[in-house]
Each structure stands twice: as structure tokens, then as C-alpha cells.
């Protein structure tokens, strides 16, 4: 497949590129600074991209089958709200290009229903995280609302605590529910996002993922 990856030098975004190339996909990596992209390959094209601008995103998504985004909040108090702003730009660019499939990374604390979560996670950890990181999660909520209001075939992947471990190559997941566990490697989040591209049951749903 022909893929576009936004935020391709970030923690999850870079892992998406690594796994996508290993799977044999052709990848257009949209990055703010191409000098930071340390990956190479015959099937990799690196493009300087402002993920917050629809025109810039349009150059990356043109002609691809699926877009995967690792763009997320960058600070507790960021007036730009990068996840939300990027989602708006991406929806506009994909709609103009006629590309429908989009997979993004979000965060487990957006599941405030308690479904598939432990009592401790639901009643203690999630509320505490919202107190500490409310601006970041609000940004992600706005991102997910933007996707839900669009006509795209989107999936939002919600991991819990992210680690930089090598990854297991496997994961657990729950559709429209919290992740079964409390942590996951960024490499395995990327693996899940790529797997979900061709999983129709995840279209227009949020998916909790964990070890």
C-alpha cells in the first residue's frame, strides 16, 4: 500500500515508518524538519510538512491509500492545540484528495466510562491524569470530535502509558473501551495502527490498546 505518515519523527510516528517499511509499504513521511529523519529506504519519501496546515498536508496525502498520524499534544498549555489543529488540516486535505482511511494515536484517559478498565484506573488514575494534563487531553478530545464529525473512515487508537522498549510485536485491544493493560511500547502502538488499517471493525471507532 501507499501510506502517508504525519509526525513521522515523533515517538510513535517513527515507529510507524519503521514497521510500514518492514511490511513492504511505500511511505511518504511528513516531517517538520527532514534532517531529523534518520530512516532511509527505496520505498521512503521524506517531505517537509507543516502538519497544522491543510495545504502542506495535501502534498503528503495526495495519491496514498491510508494516512497514519502520530501528531499529538506537545505541552500541557499549548494554545495551538496541535492534535486538534492537525486533525482539521488532515481532514480537509484528505477530503480534497479523495483519501478516506485515517488512523491516529490518542490516549487511554479519554475513556472516562470505565468500560474494560480496572476500578483503580477508572476511579483514581484517570481522574488524576485529567487534573495533571487536562489541556493535553482536551486537545485530543477535540481531535477525536473533529474526526467523528468528518466523513472519513477514521480510527483513533488509545494507548495507556507509553514506553520505549523494543516491543513484543503483539498487543491486546478493545473497541470502544479502555485498554486491557496499563502500558505499551510505542513500537506496539505503531504495529496496532498498521494492523487496524485493514480492520473494518475499527472504522469510525476508538480502540484501546495495551500489552
N, C-alpha and C positions, 0 to 999 in steps of 0.2 A: 504493500500500500504506500501511497504518498502521504506523508504526515507533516503537519506544521507543529512545532513546539515553541510556545511562548515562555519567557522566563527561563531560557534553556541553560543559563549558567548558575541558576539557583540550586539549592539543595535537592529538591525533588525534580526540577526541570532537567538538570544534568543527568540524573539517573534515568529519566525517561528517554533521553537521547541515547545513552549507553545501551539500554535494553532494546530500544527500537532498532538500532543499527545491528545489534546481535541477532535480532529476529529477521533481518533482511529487508527492513523497510527503507524507503527513501525518505530522508528527513530534511526539512527546511527549519533551521533553528533561528528563531528571532531573539536577538540579544541586544542589550543597550550598548555594550562595548565588546566588539568581536575579539579584541585582544585577550579577553578573559576566557574565551572558549579554547580549552586545551585538548579537545577531541578532534580527530580528523578521520577522513574516510571518503571513498569514492561516492558513497551514497549520501554524504552530508554536505549541505549548503548552508553557510552561515551568513545571515543578513542582519545588518544594523537596523534595529527596530525599536520604536517607541511604543510599548505595549498599551499605553494610555491614549494613543491616537489612532482613530479608525483608518485614516489614510495610510499610515505606516503599517498597521497590522494587515491591511489589504494586500500589500505586496507579499507577505508571507503566506497568507491563506489561499491565494489565487492558485487554482489547479490542484489542490490537495483533496484527499478523501476525508480526513479527520483532523481536527485541531485538538491538541492537548495543552493545557495551561498549568504551569507551575507558579504563576503570579499570585502573590498573596500579600497580606499586610506586612509592612516593614518596620513599623514603630507603634508604640501604644497610642500616641497622639499625632496622627498624620492627617492634616486637612485634605490632602489629595485623595485619600481613601483608594489606594491603588487597586485592590481586588475589585471593588465596585466599578471604578473608572475603567479599568481594563476590560471588565465584563461588558460594559456598554460599548466600548470600542470594538471588541471582538464580535459581539452580536451584530453590530452594524456592518462590519467588514465581511463577516461570513454571509450575511443576508445578501449583500451586494454581489458577492462572488458565487452565490448559489451552493455554498457548502453547508451541510446541515449538522454533522456529528461533532459534538464538542464534549470533552471530558476535562473537568477542572478539579483542583485539590482544594479542600475546605478544612474543617476541623471538627472533631468529635463533640466539643462543648455546645455546638449548635443544636444538638439533640437534647432538648430540655424536657422531653416527655418521659424519660426514664425507661423507654422500651429497650429491652435487651441489655440494660445496664445494671450493675450491682447497686444495692441500696447506698453503699458508701459513695460510689461515683455519682449517683443521681442527687443525693441529698447533701453531700459535703463537697466533693471535689469540683463538680461542675459549677455550683454557685460560687465557690471560692475563685475559680478561674474567671468567671464573669466579672467579679469585683475587681480582680487584678488587671484583666485585659479586655475590658468592656469595649473600648474603641476598636480594637482589632477584630473582635467577634461581630461587632455591629457592621464593620466593613464587609465581612464575609456574609452576613445575613443579607445585606443589600445586594451583594453579588448574586447570591442564590435567588433572590427575588427577581432580579433582572433576568436571569436565565428562565425562571418559571413563567415570566411574562412574555418571553420570546416565542418564536415558532421553531426554534432549533430542537434537534434531538440531543438533549444535554444529559450529562450525568455528573453529579457532584460527589466526590469521594471524601469521606470524613475520617481521617485517622486520629488516634489519640496522640500521646507523647511520641515525638519522632526521635529516632536515634540514627547515628552514623555507622552502625555496624554493617557488616558485609551483606546481610540479608539472607534469608533462608530460601528464597525462591518460591515460597508458599505463604499463604495468609488465610485468615478467616474473614468472612464478610457477612453483613446483614443488610438487606434492602429496607429502606425507610426505618432504620433502627440504629441504635448506638453500636459501636464496635464491640465484639465479644471480649476483647482484652484491653489492656491499658497502655500498650506501647507497640511500636512497629518501626522497622528500619525504613529509611527513605527509599532505599532500593526496592523494598517490597511494595511500597505505595506505588512506585512507578510501574512495577510488574502488574499490579492490580489495575491501574489505569489503562495500560495497554490491553490487558485481557478484557476489560469491560467494553472496549471499542466495539467488539463484535458480539456483545451480550445484550440482546434486545430487551431482556427483562429489567435491565438497568436504565433504559431510556426514560428520561423525564422523572428520575428518582434520585434520592440521595442514598449513598451506600456507606455504611460504617465498615472500616477495615482495621484489622489488628493482627498481631501474631496469633 
